[in-house]
Amino acid sequence: MIVDCPHESFAYLHRGTQSLAFRLPARQDLIELLKVTGPLVAPSANPEGLAPSQTRAEAGAYFGDTVDFYVEGPVTGKPSTIIKLTAQGEHIVRA
């Protein structure tokens, strides 16, 4: 889910995009982690325009030590659906 976030006090999160994306993982272990930690700031499995990483090693090659921790285990299936909510309504960015 992507929502508009134009307020400059959140610029450290939206990095100039004026929007924030929220994800809810399907994996139960990750849901349990979020119940303990609360929301986490994390990149996608890939930089924009590149193929999604399928393993921790591939993600590490993309992000190196700029990410505090990685979750082990292969990623399978297609990328998640992305819906953008705006004042004008909603539209699917990726199905």
Secondary structure in CASP SS format (residue, H / E / C, confidence):
PFRMAT SS
TARGET T0000
AUTHOR 0000-0000-0000
METHOD secondary structure of the structure
MODEL  1
M C 1.00
I E 1.00
V E 1.00
D E 1.00
C C 1.00
P C 1.00
H C 1.00
E H 1.00
S H 1.00
F H 1.00
A H 1.00
Y H 1.00
L H 1.00
H H 1.00
R C 1.00
G C 1.00
T C 1.00
Q C 1.00
S E 1.00
L E 1.00
A E 1.00
F C 1.00
R C 1.00
L C 1.00
P C 1.00
A C 1.00
R C 1.00
Q H 1.00
D H 1.00
L H 1.00
I H 1.00
E H 1.00
L H 1.00
L H 1.00
K H 1.00
V H 1.00
T H 1.00
G C 1.00
P C 1.00
L C 1.00
V C 1.00
A C 1.00
P C 1.00
S C 1.00
A C 1.00
N C 1.00
P C 1.00
E C 1.00
G C 1.00
L C 1.00
A C 1.00
P C 1.00
S C 1.00
Q C 1.00
T C 1.00
R H 1.00
A H 1.00
E H 1.00
A H 1.00
G H 1.00
A H 1.00
Y H 1.00
F H 1.00
G H 1.00
D H 1.00
T H 1.00
V C 1.00
D C 1.00
F C 1.00
Y C 1.00
V C 1.00
E C 1.00
G C 1.00
P C 1.00
V C 1.00
T C 1.00
G C 1.00
K C 1.00
P C 1.00
S C 1.00
T C 1.00
I E 1.00
I E 1.00
K E 1.00
L E 1.00
T E 1.00
A C 1.00
Q C 1.00
G E 1.00
E E 1.00
H E 1.00
I E 1.00
V E 1.00
R E 1.00
A C 1.00
END
